[in-house]
């Protein structure tokens, strides 16, 4: 298939949408007024662009009203206060009071098997590395009953606080110890100083809230043919405005709406902005469950999440066959977007729930580093100074062009279904993390 359509994104319009989402609205945590305001902005812009069938599909979610972590580390004589964040999913410390305990260092994941034992009871466990990624280890940590857990994110040696969370399904099923996250460089310092004890206080207020997926369409002339779904998520983690994660993806969808409206393609192009992604793809999982019987009508999902880093690499995180990935990479390269393909099943983005049901689905992602990390991830640096308008324009042009080529295709160019090498792990993750069964 030769590229036939060249879309010309407008830089002033990209900037305007970015300003609206990040400066005027700001933080957009799931279930908050900010998230709702962003959903309304998106629906309003899509109506203005002339898209059809613009509507919102609300769903219940847990909303963090407020979360505060206080942590002091030291030895018997002297304690020093550190900045920290509550890890989403964590309960408050008992009676919202301070707990104090001896530190127990566990280097993850290699020491977890041996060290998650009753000997941790009442201690304050410092996890250096990821929180448990296997349900059985998470359960063992909960059963060991530490007084609290301090999580040290080792993906990058940063010095500022970041917000993250633990899988909501695990918290519901197995519980979770009171957990805070501290910056790597500060943990480095207190380890060096020989800290032996910590005092931790966590106060979390939650309420039952509502999130929403926003949907719109560029109607195709043949509505019975499998459609092209373009996705992004409009929510953020707590305490940041998410200029890259993921206002960048939403701004792309808003611009694509302007560029694609009125193109009258053969197949329908559907745009979906998901809510509550930061709680682990909650909105997209909700969407596939609610539309399960119509998923055969979705031919492909092209999801955009954190795509506008100033420096970095363009990744294509693929749920689907190698033939699908190969076709897409080629088509993007012809539109001057070279990408790195990542075929390992990855549940932390909105393409994943679709791939569980055999829909060829990718997430476009732009990490800074080959390791996949972004230094501005989930923190105060994810602001409008650290996103690139030209880079986003490049993504919009390539992804929009490929989406339009697919929407004009008489013959669909790749098969449905997962790659055989992805099947077992995808189904395990779907079951373990989402309670989804294909
Ligand atoms: Zn994201």
Boltz pocket constraint, residues with backbone or C-beta under 6 A from the ligand:
constraints:
  - pocket:
      binder: B
      contacts: [[A, 233], [A, 235], [A, 245], [A, 246], [A, 277], [A, 305], [A, 306], [A, 348]]
      max_distance: 6.0
